[in-house]
């Protein structure tokens, strides 16, 4: 059932991209729509290789859409990012290497040339179950759809120099952490900061969202996404940090080489170490591959 739902969602996003292409170039409308559909492949194979190596293959799908509205001093910017990837290694089997659903929305009213009063909302979760694996091959469930999910929203103000450089600050932002999986939230230590037996954890604090994209040279661009959140109600000095850096190298109209890294630190997310202890740690995810990209 989950695989069917995933395929349906991906199909809808793909069809939407083709169906909406004329709207992206129609300057008479107040809506501007842009999107990217990317399929990345990463493969390594060894045969009689003296230095050794492990045969591996990975495939990733990424959909990145922008739906933006502008009228007079009002603007409404929306972004949807959906990504899913699987990797297969010899003697290890199939494991997921990417899984995300990200929805952003920002309503703005122009106050000065580059400044706006804003209200923003951000939602993040994933499609499938996630596991931690041990050397003996056993695995432990650590996440699933809506476990966790994060909903952040609040009023604020933004500095927007262009679509490639903007910063939004909300000094009064609510953040709701959701864990709906009964197995995860029944554990004595809870999960992702949500206490045992509970489904949500409400936080109130300040947030900063920044986006900066620059062309390093012809056909090579560098994208930076930074999210910070400080919870006034519990240890505000422990700032939740989420940084993503992506490099896009365009080979031709359809072929690209992409490299990305994501760094997350959240003191309420406990990571199991090799010795069995659990504690906060810097989470690191890296993705590299060449593939096909369709833009509109």
Backbone as CSV, one residue per row, in Angstrom:
resi,resn,N_x,N_y,N_z,CA_x,CA_y,CA_z,C_x,C_y,C_z
1,UNK,0.819,-1.207,0.000,0.000,0.000,0.000,0.855,1.261,0.000
2,UNK,1.895,1.289,0.825,2.748,2.476,0.888,3.499,2.685,-0.415
3,UNK,3.927,1.565,-1.046,4.626,1.695,-2.319,3.686,2.246,-3.379
4,UNK,2.417,1.791,-3.356,1.433,2.293,-4.314,1.180,3.776,-4.112
5,UNK,1.055,4.182,-2.855,0.826,5.604,-2.569,1.997,6.446,-3.028
6,UNK,3.208,5.946,-2.816,4.406,6.675,-3.245,4.403,6.860,-4.750
7,UNK,4.091,5.800,-5.495,4.071,5.893,-6.952,3.002,6.864,-7.428
8,UNK,1.853,6.871,-6.763,0.789,7.797,-7.150,1.189,9.238,-6.929
9,UNK,1.834,9.510,-5.791,2.265,10.877,-5.498,3.298,11.345,-6.503
10,UNK,4.275,10.484,-6.802,5.309,10.843,-7.769,4.702,11.094,-9.139
11,UNK,3.740,10.260,-9.547,3.101,10.422,-10.841,2.348,11.736,-10.916
12,UNK,1.646,12.078,-9.828,0.896,13.340,-9.809,1.818,14.531,-9.957
13,UNK,2.955,14.517,-9.247,3.899,15.615,-9.335,4.483,15.715,-10.739
14,UNK,4.788,14.578,-11.350,5.360,14.588,-12.689,4.378,15.148,-13.700
15,UNK,3.114,14.687,-13.627,2.104,15.172,-14.546,1.829,16.650,-14.336
16,UNK,1.883,17.085,-13.082,1.665,18.494,-12.789,2.709,19.355,-13.465
17,UNK,3.956,18.887,-13.455,5.027,19.644,-14.087,4.771,19.862,-15.556
18,UNK,4.333,18.835,-16.297,4.064,18.973,-17.717,2.810,19.786,-17.966
19,UNK,1.792,19.592,-17.147,0.528,20.279,-17.369,0.633,21.760,-17.114
20,UNK,1.524,22.183,-16.210,1.598,23.576,-15.825,2.650,24.351,-16.592
21,UNK,3.322,23.755,-17.546,4.406,24.441,-18.229,3.978,25.757,-18.877
22,UNK,2.809,25.870,-19.571,2.432,27.127,-20.173,2.267,28.249,-19.162
23,UNK,1.783,27.909,-17.926,1.554,28.947,-16.918,2.844,29.604,-16.489
24,UNK,3.957,28.900,-16.564,5.228,29.457,-16.117,5.703,30.583,-17.013
25,UNK,5.236,30.608,-18.261,5.703,31.624,-19.201,4.611,32.638,-19.542
26,UNK,3.453,32.507,-18.926,2.347,33.416,-19.191,2.452,34.614,-18.264
27,UNK,2.954,35.728,-18.778,3.200,36.913,-17.941,1.922,37.649,-17.584
28,UNK,0.776,37.291,-18.187,-0.483,37.965,-17.875,-1.091,37.447,-16.584
29,UNK,-0.598,36.326,-16.091,-1.130,35.760,-14.867,-0.275,36.149,-13.669
30,UNK,-0.909,36.143,-12.502,-0.200,36.527,-11.282,0.565,35.355,-10.678
31,UNK,0.264,34.157,-11.110,0.973,32.976,-10.640,2.179,32.678,-11.512
32,UNK,3.293,32.349,-10.876,4.492,31.885,-11.581,4.848,30.506,-11.042
33,UNK,4.997,29.561,-11.957,5.243,28.175,-11.552,6.514,27.669,-12.218
34,UNK,7.420,27.136,-11.388,8.660,26.540,-11.875,8.827,25.172,-11.213
35,UNK,9.551,24.292,-11.872,9.769,22.979,-11.277,10.953,22.257,-11.879
36,UNK,11.448,21.286,-11.117,12.525,20.414,-11.569,12.184,18.978,-11.205
37,UNK,12.315,18.086,-12.174,12.174,16.652,-11.943,13.529,16.020,-12.218
38,UNK,14.108,15.373,-11.219,15.478,14.857,-11.352,15.526,13.383,-10.976
39,UNK,16.243,12.615,-11.797,16.506,11.204,-11.502,18.014,11.014,-11.497
40,UNK,18.577,10.706,-10.314,20.014,10.554,-10.146,20.396,9.074,-10.055
41,UNK,21.551,8.743,-10.626,22.066,7.372,-10.592,23.509,7.400,-10.102
42,UNK,23.834,6.496,-9.208,25.205,6.357,-8.709,25.523,4.865,-8.674
43,UNK,26.572,4.442,-9.398,26.870,3.020,-9.506,28.364,2.775,-9.440
44,UNK,28.749,1.672,-8.762,30.151,1.249,-8.728,30.199,-0.268,-8.836
45,UNK,31.161,-0.766,-9.613,31.274,-2.198,-9.834,32.741,-2.601,-9.870
46,UNK,33.074,-3.773,-9.281,34.459,-4.230,-9.210,34.520,-5.694,-9.627
47,UNK,35.570,-6.036,-10.367,35.799,-7.424,-10.759,37.306,-7.673,-10.787
48,UNK,37.773,-8.578,-9.936,39.209,-8.866,-9.833,40.016,-7.598,-9.557
49,UNK,39.483,-6.744,-8.729,40.111,-5.454,-8.420,41.008,-5.625,-7.209
50,UNK,42.325,-5.424,-7.414,43.297,-5.722,-6.377,43.068,-4.928,-5.099
51,UNK,42.635,-3.685,-5.239,42.442,-2.842,-4.060,41.147,-3.162,-3.325
52,UNK,40.295,-3.985,-3.920,39.046,-4.343,-3.263,37.964,-3.313,-3.510
53,UNK,36.752,-3.654,-3.169,35.620,-2.750,-3.361,34.319,-3.513,-3.236
54,UNK,33.220,-2.767,-3.113,31.899,-3.358,-2.944,31.011,-2.877,-4.078
55,UNK,30.384,-3.786,-4.793,29.448,-3.411,-5.846,28.247,-2.698,-5.229
56,UNK,27.881,-1.575,-5.832,26.780,-0.789,-5.273,26.049,-0.053,-6.380
57,UNK,24.762,0.186,-6.138,23.935,0.950,-7.075,22.940,1.760,-6.264
58,UNK,22.714,2.992,-6.689,21.756,3.852,-5.999,20.967,4.653,-7.016
59,UNK,19.679,4.822,-6.755,18.819,5.644,-7.602,17.991,6.578,-6.744
60,UNK,17.909,7.849,-7.149,17.174,8.855,-6.392,16.247,9.642,-7.300
61,UNK,15.032,9.878,-6.809,14.074,10.746,-7.482,13.898,12.004,-6.648
62,UNK,13.917,13.158,-7.301,13.744,14.425,-6.594,12.840,15.335,-7.408
63,UNK,11.803,15.860,-6.758,10.884,16.802,-7.380,10.911,18.097,-6.570
64,UNK,11.157,19.195,-7.247,11.306,20.499,-6.598,10.448,21.509,-7.346
65,UNK,9.357,21.982,-6.721,8.396,22.851,-7.400,8.213,24.159,-6.625
66,UNK,8.048,25.242,-7.375,7.751,26.560,-6.807,6.443,27.069,-7.386
67,UNK,5.549,27.507,-6.497,4.286,28.108,-6.901,4.216,29.490,-6.240
68,UNK,4.434,30.541,-7.006,4.537,31.879,-6.448,3.456,32.806,-7.007
69,UNK,2.888,33.619,-6.116,1.824,34.552,-6.478,2.261,35.963,-6.083
70,UNK,1.953,36.946,-6.942,2.304,38.332,-6.632,1.234,39.271,-7.160
71,UNK,0.766,40.178,-6.296,-0.199,41.204,-6.680,0.036,42.433,-5.821
72,UNK,0.383,43.543,-6.479,0.661,44.798,-5.782,1.734,44.562,-4.707
73,UNK,1.430,44.832,-3.448,2.415,44.654,-2.380,2.371,43.260,-1.751
74,UNK,1.438,42.458,-2.202,1.281,41.131,-1.629,2.034,40.086,-2.447
75,UNK,2.601,39.103,-1.750,3.233,37.962,-2.415,2.966,36.706,-1.599
76,UNK,2.953,35.591,-2.301,2.730,34.303,-1.645,3.617,33.276,-2.339
77,UNK,4.693,32.872,-1.647,5.676,31.947,-2.221,5.502,30.559,-1.595
78,UNK,5.396,29.551,-2.450,5.213,28.179,-1.993,6.241,27.273,-2.667
79,UNK,6.805,26.354,-1.907,7.762,25.392,-2.434,7.419,23.998,-1.920
80,UNK,7.465,23.025,-2.839,7.254,21.627,-2.475,8.459,20.817,-2.941
81,UNK,9.078,20.088,-2.018,10.224,19.236,-2.336,9.883,17.818,-1.902
82,UNK,9.955,16.893,-2.846,9.688,15.482,-2.565,10.877,14.675,-3.071
83,UNK,11.484,13.882,-2.205,12.642,13.095,-2.607,12.602,11.693,-2.016
84,UNK,13.037,10.720,-2.810,13.112,9.351,-2.318,14.209,8.628,-3.073
85,UNK,15.010,7.834,-2.342,16.104,7.119,-2.986,16.385,5.794,-2.313
86,UNK,16.871,4.844,-3.100,17.237,3.527,-2.601,18.644,3.180,-3.058
87,UNK,19.376,2.455,-2.231,20.698,1.979,-2.608,20.779,0.481,-2.360
88,UNK,21.538,-0.197,-3.185,21.722,-1.644,-3.043,23.207,-1.951,-3.063
89,UNK,23.691,-2.558,-2.006,25.093,-2.939,-1.909,25.205,-4.457,-1.798
90,UNK,26.267,-4.970,-2.366,26.519,-6.403,-2.316,26.644,-6.867,-0.867
91,UNK,25.962,-7.945,-0.529,25.973,-8.558,0.802,25.262,-7.715,1.861
92,UNK,24.649,-6.605,1.443,23.938,-5.762,2.404,22.449,-5.712,2.078
93,UNK,22.113,-5.613,0.798,20.715,-5.539,0.397,20.287,-4.117,0.098
94,UNK,18.983,-3.917,0.024,18.409,-2.628,-0.348,18.099,-1.806,0.898
95,UNK,18.541,-0.571,0.892,18.246,0.360,1.976,17.949,1.732,1.373
96,UNK,17.142,2.501,2.062,16.855,3.838,1.531,17.991,4.785,1.896
97,UNK,18.274,5.728,0.980,19.307,6.720,1.240,18.769,8.145,1.211
98,UNK,17.495,8.300,0.875,16.865,9.622,0.918,15.365,9.427,1.039
99,UNK,14.725,10.272,1.827,13.288,10.152,2.047,12.802,11.448,2.684
100,UNK,12.121,12.287,1.909,11.707,13.572,2.474,10.489,14.136,1.757
101,UNK,9.664,14.799,2.530,8.562,15.621,2.036,8.695,16.960,2.742
102,UNK,8.891,18.026,1.978,9.066,19.359,2.548,8.107,20.320,1.859
103,UNK,7.292,21.011,2.644,6.354,21.996,2.120,6.611,23.330,2.820
104,UNK,6.875,24.372,2.039,7.114,25.709,2.583,6.098,26.689,2.017
105,UNK,5.635,27.617,2.848,4.718,28.656,2.396,5.038,29.950,3.118
106,UNK,5.102,31.048,2.361,5.450,32.354,2.934,4.564,33.429,2.317
107,UNK,3.735,34.046,3.147,2.902,35.174,2.721,3.608,36.459,3.126
108,UNK,3.764,37.389,2.190,4.484,38.627,2.495,3.746,39.873,2.044
109,UNK,3.919,40.945,2.805,3.391,42.263,2.440,4.559,43.235,2.429
110,UNK,4.805,43.855,1.302,5.985,44.695,1.120,5.942,45.927,2.024
111,UNK,7.008,46.104,2.814,7.109,47.249,3.719,8.117,48.273,3.208
112,UNK,9.162,47.823,2.534,10.190,48.690,1.942,10.735,47.971,0.710
113,UNK,11.784,48.517,0.123,12.282,47.976,-1.146,12.596,46.490,-1.048
114,UNK,13.312,46.085,0.000,13.696,44.686,0.132,13.102,44.023,1.374
115,UNK,12.227,44.725,2.093,11.705,44.197,3.352,10.220,43.892,3.260
116,UNK,9.787,42.844,3.987,8.388,42.445,3.999,7.965,42.027,5.402
117,UNK,6.690,42.265,5.699,6.060,41.631,6.843,5.597,40.256,6.361
118,UNK,5.794,39.230,7.174,5.533,37.880,6.674,4.776,37.019,7.680
119,UNK,4.214,35.957,7.140,3.732,34.833,7.940,4.137,33.581,7.181
120,UNK,4.824,32.672,7.863,5.358,31.511,7.164,4.907,30.221,7.824
121,UNK,4.946,29.140,7.051,4.658,27.802,7.564,5.583,26.819,6.858
122,UNK,6.060,25.840,7.614,6.940,24.806,7.068,6.519,23.451,7.633
123,UNK,6.415,22.459,6.748,6.047,21.108,7.164,7.033,20.122,6.572
124,UNK,7.511,19.172,7.406,8.472,18.177,6.951,8.129,16.807,7.526
125,UNK,8.206,15.794,6.692,8.087,14.410,7.153,8.719,13.503,6.098
126,UNK,8.338,12.214,6.096,8.939,11.257,5.173,7.888,10.251,4.731
127,UNK,8.246,9.389,3.734,7.313,8.397,3.202,7.358,7.069,3.959
128,UNK,8.568,6.533,4.115,8.726,5.138,4.516,9.423,5.007,5.862
129,UNK,9.437,3.783,6.374,10.093,3.501,7.646,11.610,3.599,7.494
130,UNK,12.264,4.034,8.582,13.718,4.111,8.610,14.272,3.223,9.711
131,UNK,15.437,2.644,9.468,16.026,1.700,10.419,17.483,2.044,10.680
132,UNK,17.958,1.648,11.855,19.396,1.638,12.127,19.851,0.190,12.025
133,UNK,21.026,-0.013,11.425,21.509,-1.370,11.158,22.770,-1.649,11.966
134,UNK,22.884,-2.876,12.462,24.071,-3.293,13.189,24.912,-4.219,12.323
135,UNK,26.117,-4.471,12.773,27.059,-5.273,11.979,26.547,-6.690,11.735
136,UNK,25.730,-7.230,12.645,25.234,-8.594,12.482,24.022,-8.684,11.567
137,UNK,23.607,-7.527,10.999,22.492,-7.519,10.064,21.146,-7.213,10.681
138,UNK,21.046,-7.168,11.999,19.777,-6.840,12.644,19.496,-5.346,12.494
139,UNK,18.229,-5.005,12.564,17.840,-3.615,12.381,16.816,-3.198,13.433
140,UNK,16.788,-1.896,13.701,15.864,-1.333,14.684,15.108,-0.180,14.055
141,UNK,13.799,-0.177,14.212,12.974,0.901,13.671,13.282,2.206,14.403
142,UNK,13.571,3.264,13.647,13.864,4.554,14.270,12.984,5.682,13.748
143,UNK,12.243,5.461,12.642,11.377,6.509,12.115,10.394,5.898,11.125
144,UNK,9.344,6.680,10.786,8.373,6.265,9.778,7.594,7.498,9.348
145,UNK,6.600,7.315,8.494,5.788,8.446,8.047,5.105,9.116,9.243
146,UNK,5.212,10.436,9.329,4.676,11.221,10.441,5.273,10.800,11.783
147,UNK,6.477,10.258,11.719,7.190,9.903,12.945,8.695,9.974,12.662
148,UNK,9.289,11.164,12.640,8.619,12.387,13.061,8.041,13.176,11.887
149,UNK,7.228,14.168,12.253,6.815,15.235,11.338,6.978,16.541,12.099
150,UNK,7.369,17.582,11.377,7.610,18.881,12.011,6.757,19.945,11.329
151,UNK,5.998,20.692,12.111,5.204,21.808,11.607,5.633,23.071,12.340
152,UNK,6.131,24.044,11.591,6.598,25.306,12.167,5.879,26.453,11.477
153,UNK,5.428,27.448,12.246,4.710,28.577,11.642,4.757,29.777,12.576
154,UNK,4.605,30.956,11.996,4.586,32.160,12.814,4.760,33.429,12.005
155,UNK,4.447,34.574,12.605,4.634,35.869,11.939,6.085,36.311,12.034
156,UNK,6.475,37.231,11.152,7.845,37.724,11.199,8.097,38.787,10.156
157,UNK,9.336,38.891,9.755,9.725,39.856,8.719,10.845,39.237,7.899
158,UNK,10.969,39.691,6.659,11.920,39.073,5.743,12.671,40.126,4.948
159,UNK,13.914,39.790,4.636,14.728,40.555,3.700,14.866,39.713,2.447
160,UNK,14.356,40.228,1.323,14.391,39.481,0.065,15.042,40.333,-1.011
161,UNK,16.298,40.010,-1.297,17.022,40.733,-2.334,16.612,40.234,-3.722
162,UNK,16.391,38.931,-3.816,15.956,38.313,-5.069,15.449,36.915,-4.733
163,UNK,15.020,36.183,-5.751,14.587,34.809,-5.514,15.745,33.923,-5.067
164,UNK,16.988,34.388,-5.278,18.167,33.612,-4.915,18.802,34.054,-3.594
165,UNK,18.230,35.072,-2.938,18.782,35.524,-1.666,17.670,36.101,-0.806
166,UNK,17.328,35.378,0.260,16.265,35.838,1.147,16.475,35.272,2.550
167,UNK,16.039,36.043,3.540,16.131,35.643,4.945,14.811,35.987,5.621
168,UNK,14.216,35.031,6.310,12.984,35.275,7.047,13.228,34.995,8.529
169,UNK,12.838,35.938,9.382,13.019,35.820,10.828,11.665,35.914,11.501
170,UNK,11.365,34.953,12.366,10.136,34.975,13.142,10.486,34.902,14.629
171,UNK,10.253,35.983,15.389,10.570,35.964,16.823,9.500,35.289,17.670
172,UNK,8.388,34.873,17.048,7.292,34.234,17.782,6.763,33.072,16.946
173,UNK,7.568,32.019,16.839,7.241,30.883,15.987,6.854,29.665,16.812
174,UNK,5.784,29.029,16.413,5.370,27.769,17.040,5.973,26.605,16.258
175,UNK,6.357,25.564,16.971,6.909,24.356,16.341,6.264,23.138,17.003
176,UNK,5.655,22.306,16.177,4.985,21.108,16.674,5.714,19.886,16.139
177,UNK,6.202,19.041,17.047,6.854,17.792,16.675,5.814,16.675,16.827
178,UNK,5.643,15.883,15.763,4.604,14.853,15.735,5.253,13.474,15.614
179,UNK,4.821,12.535,16.435,5.253,11.139,16.341,4.003,10.274,16.466
180,UNK,3.536,9.721,15.344,2.291,8.951,15.346,2.515,7.450,15.444
181,UNK,3.762,6.989,15.283,4.046,5.554,15.337,3.951,5.056,16.785
182,UNK,3.073,4.106,17.037,2.840,3.625,18.410,4.063,2.931,18.997
183,UNK,4.836,2.259,18.159,6.021,1.569,18.658,7.072,2.568,19.124
184,UNK,7.245,3.649,18.359,8.251,4.642,18.711,7.862,5.444,19.945
185,UNK,6.603,5.918,20.003,6.247,6.764,21.150,5.872,5.978,22.396
186,UNK,5.980,4.626,22.340,5.750,3.823,23.541,7.048,3.532,24.289
187,UNK,8.182,3.900,23.710,9.465,3.635,24.360,9.637,4.545,25.576
188,UNK,10.299,4.071,26.624,10.453,4.868,27.852,11.062,6.238,27.613
189,UNK,12.031,6.316,26.691,12.686,7.598,26.424,11.920,8.470,25.443
190,UNK,10.782,7.958,24.929,10.033,8.704,23.934,10.764,8.704,22.602
191,UNK,10.432,9.649,21.751,11.085,9.730,20.445,11.049,11.158,19.930
192,UNK,12.204,11.649,19.488,12.342,12.974,18.865,11.844,14.100,19.786
193,UNK,11.980,13.897,21.068,11.554,14.910,22.020,10.109,14.797,22.457
194,UNK,9.353,13.900,21.845,7.966,13.659,22.246,7.967,12.602,23.357
195,UNK,7.328,12.895,24.475,7.373,12.013,25.635,6.600,10.719,25.406
196,UNK,6.956,9.719,26.186,6.321,8.403,26.081,4.804,8.516,26.190
197,UNK,4.107,7.858,25.245,2.651,7.851,25.254,2.011,9.078,24.635
198,UNK,2.809,10.078,24.278,2.284,11.290,23.665,2.481,11.252,22.143
199,UNK,1.707,12.085,21.455,1.796,12.159,19.996,2.496,13.420,19.532
200,UNK,2.371,14.520,20.299,2.963,15.785,19.883,3.748,16.428,21.019
201,UNK,4.680,17.282,20.632,5.413,18.137,21.575,5.337,19.553,21.034
202,UNK,4.737,20.465,21.794,4.580,21.846,21.343,5.744,22.694,21.845
203,UNK,6.304,23.476,20.928,7.406,24.367,21.265,7.064,25.786,20.789
204,UNK,7.613,26.771,21.497,7.411,28.170,21.121,8.746,28.890,21.214
205,UNK,9.131,29.552,20.120,10.440,30.183,20.129,10.656,31.105,18.943
206,UNK,11.901,31.162,18.506,12.287,32.035,17.386,12.892,31.182,16.281
207,UNK,12.646,31.585,15.038,13.178,30.824,13.908,13.825,31.755,12.890
208,UNK,14.763,31.197,12.158,15.403,31.892,11.042,15.487,30.926,9.870
209,UNK,15.035,31.378,8.708,15.135,30.602,7.471,15.856,31.453,6.437
210,UNK,16.939,30.910,5.893,17.731,31.663,4.912,17.974,30.805,3.675
211,UNK,18.002,31.483,2.524,18.254,30.792,1.246,19.193,31.659,0.414
212,UNK,20.245,31.019,-0.112,21.202,31.752,-0.952,21.717,30.820,-2.045
213,UNK,21.586,31.246,-3.282,22.062,30.466,-4.428,22.932,31.361,-5.297
214,UNK,24.125,30.863,-5.632,25.081,31.659,-6.387,25.665,30.802,-7.509
215,UNK,25.952,31.443,-8.638,26.623,30.768,-9.747,28.132,30.868,-9.538
216,UNK,28.774,29.726,-9.291,30.214,29.713,-9.075,30.975,29.950,-10.377
217,UNK,30.469,29.396,-11.439,30.996,29.608,-12.789,29.924,29.156,-13.767
218,UNK,30.217,29.227,-15.034,29.214,28.868,-16.023,28.781,27.406,-15.835
219,UNK,27.460,27.223,-15.721,26.838,25.903,-15.588,27.080,25.225,-14.238
220,UNK,27.627,25.950,-13.261,27.814,25.392,-11.915,27.233,26.361,-10.893
221,UNK,26.262,25.902,-10.112,25.632,26.743,-9.096,25.711,26.066,-7.729
222,UNK,25.704,26.896,-6.687,25.826,26.421,-5.307,24.640,26.962,-4.520
223,UNK,23.849,26.048,-3.951,22.635,26.408,-3.224,22.830,26.152,-1.729
224,UNK,22.421,27.121,-0.897,22.540,27.014,0.555,21.173,27.235,1.201
225,UNK,20.788,26.331,2.090,19.521,26.440,2.815,19.822,26.257,4.302
226,UNK,19.457,27.252,5.105,19.730,27.206,6.538,18.449,27.445,7.321
227,UNK,18.185,26.568,8.306,17.041,26.719,9.193,17.527,26.631,10.644
228,UNK,17.154,27.617,11.452,17.504,27.634,12.871,16.236,27.798,13.693
229,UNK,16.203,27.126,14.849,15.060,27.283,15.747,15.524,27.188,17.190
230,UNK,15.121,28.179,17.999,15.424,28.194,19.433,14.111,28.149,20.205
231,UNK,13.975,27.166,21.073,12.754,26.955,21.844,12.830,27.736,23.156
232,UNK,11.990,28.779,23.286,11.998,29.574,24.508,11.637,28.748,25.737
233,UNK,10.831,27.696,25.548,10.260,26.955,26.678,11.205,25.925,27.261
234,UNK,12.272,25.571,26.527,13.166,24.519,27.019,14.546,24.680,26.386
235,UNK,15.505,25.134,27.173,16.896,25.272,26.736,17.031,26.031,25.407
236,UNK,16.677,27.314,25.401,16.744,28.084,24.160,18.151,28.199,23.589
237,UNK,19.175,27.954,24.421,20.553,28.026,23.930,20.888,26.849,23.009
238,UNK,20.103,25.763,23.090,20.325,24.601,22.229,19.542,24.786,20.929
239,UNK,20.143,25.477,20.005,19.467,25.837,18.762,19.408,24.631,17.817
240,UNK,18.205,24.323,17.339,18.042,23.273,16.330,18.557,23.822,15.003
241,UNK,19.517,23.131,14.421,20.182,23.612,13.207,20.003,22.607,12.075
242,UNK,19.617,23.119,10.907,19.425,22.279,9.720,20.012,23.029,8.525
243,UNK,21.137,22.533,8.010,21.799,23.162,6.860,21.892,22.182,5.703
244,UNK,21.579,22.659,4.504,21.705,21.863,3.289,22.504,22.650,2.262
245,UNK,23.516,22.014,1.694,24.305,22.616,0.623,24.255,21.722,-0.608
246,UNK,23.902,22.292,-1.751,23.809,21.527,-2.996,24.627,22.194,-4.092
247,UNK,25.366,21.402,-4.840,26.081,21.877,-6.016,25.457,21.219,-7.250
248,UNK,25.066,22.059,-8.207,24.456,21.582,-9.444,25.403,21.884,-10.605
249,UNK,25.800,20.862,-11.320,26.688,21.017,-12.475,25.945,20.577,-13.728
250,UNK,25.669,21.535,-14.595,24.885,21.268,-15.790,25.785,20.804,-16.922
251,UNK,25.535,19.600,-17.432,26.296,19.069,-18.560,25.678,19.543,-19.871
252,UNK,24.367,19.379,-19.993,23.625,19.917,-21.129,22.200,20.199,-20.660
253,UNK,21.277,20.327,-21.586,19.918,20.721,-21.245,19.250,19.746,-20.287
254,UNK,19.575,18.455,-20.386,18.876,17.453,-19.599,19.762,16.699,-18.604
255,UNK,21.060,16.698,-18.796,21.964,15.913,-17.952,22.651,16.817,-16.930
256,UNK,22.621,16.423,-15.661,23.266,17.183,-14.597,24.048,16.246,-13.682
257,UNK,25.008,16.824,-12.978,25.723,16.129,-11.912,25.449,16.902,-10.625
258,UNK,24.883,16.233,-9.634,24.486,16.883,-8.387,25.238,16.301,-7.198
259,UNK,25.644,17.171,-6.301,26.273,16.752,-5.050,25.641,17.546,-3.920
260,UNK,25.291,16.857,-2.845,24.629,17.548,-1.749,25.014,16.994,-0.394
261,UNK,24.952,17.864,0.614,25.203,17.457,1.994,24.177,18.144,2.884
262,UNK,23.687,17.413,3.881,22.765,17.979,4.855,23.291,17.696,6.250
263,UNK,23.327,18.738,7.072,23.794,18.640,8.448,22.661,19.043,9.385
264,UNK,22.330,18.194,10.351,21.257,18.477,11.297,21.763,18.255,12.717
265,UNK,21.445,19.211,13.588,21.715,19.009,15.019,20.466,19.383,15.799
266,UNK,19.941,18.423,16.541,18.769,18.621,17.389,19.016,17.843,18.667
267,UNK,19.172,18.543,19.779,19.551,17.866,21.021,18.458,16.933,21.541
268,UNK,17.228,17.051,21.000,16.147,16.172,21.432,16.072,14.882,20.609
269,UNK,16.839,14.821,19.536,16.898,13.601,18.736,18.096,12.789,19.192
270,UNK,17.842,11.642,19.799,18.901,10.823,20.363,19.364,9.771,19.344
271,UNK,20.656,9.732,19.097,21.248,8.810,18.138,21.941,7.686,18.893
272,UNK,21.681,6.435,18.470,22.325,5.287,19.112,23.734,5.114,18.572
273,UNK,24.712,5.105,19.468,26.110,4.951,19.076,26.497,3.474,19.057
274,UNK,27.711,3.206,18.599,28.169,1.824,18.464,28.219,1.093,19.798
275,UNK,28.471,1.814,20.891,28.545,1.175,22.207,27.176,0.977,22.852
276,UNK,26.116,1.370,22.126,24.760,1.188,22.637,24.183,2.395,23.330
277,UNK,25.007,3.377,23.670,24.518,4.586,24.321,23.760,5.456,23.320
278,UNK,22.837,6.275,23.839,22.081,7.197,23.000,22.329,8.628,23.452
279,UNK,22.464,9.515,22.473,22.687,10.918,22.794,22.597,11.776,21.555
280,UNK,22.580,13.091,21.779,22.523,14.025,20.657,23.827,13.966,19.876
281,UNK,23.730,14.068,18.561,24.917,14.021,17.705,24.613,14.742,16.398
282,UNK,25.662,15.167,15.725,25.505,15.811,14.426,25.118,14.755,13.393
283,UNK,24.000,14.983,12.720,23.543,14.080,11.674,24.058,14.587,10.323
284,UNK,24.623,13.679,9.543,25.213,14.052,8.255,24.665,13.133,7.169
285,UNK,24.206,13.733,6.072,23.737,12.967,4.910,24.384,13.547,3.662
286,UNK,24.941,12.669,2.814,25.579,13.091,1.576,24.988,12.317,0.400
287,UNK,24.765,13.030,-0.691,24.255,12.397,-1.915,25.039,12.940,-3.101
288,UNK,25.469,12.028,-3.978,26.187,12.430,-5.186,25.735,11.535,-6.330
289,UNK,25.508,12.131,-7.483,25.112,11.310,-8.619,24.934,12.129,-9.878
290,UNK,24.889,11.440,-11.004,24.620,12.045,-12.303,23.273,11.540,-12.773
291,UNK,22.542,12.378,-13.478,21.236,11.933,-13.900,20.555,12.888,-14.854
292,UNK,19.263,12.679,-15.001,18.437,13.447,-15.913,17.603,14.451,-15.133
293,UNK,17.533,15.672,-15.648,16.738,16.726,-15.013,15.872,17.413,-16.070
294,UNK,14.584,17.503,-15.769,13.675,18.253,-16.642,13.197,19.488,-15.884
295,UNK,13.456,20.660,-16.447,13.053,21.917,-15.811,11.989,22.617,-16.650
296,UNK,11.166,23.388,-15.969,10.208,24.236,-16.681,9.971,25.506,-15.883
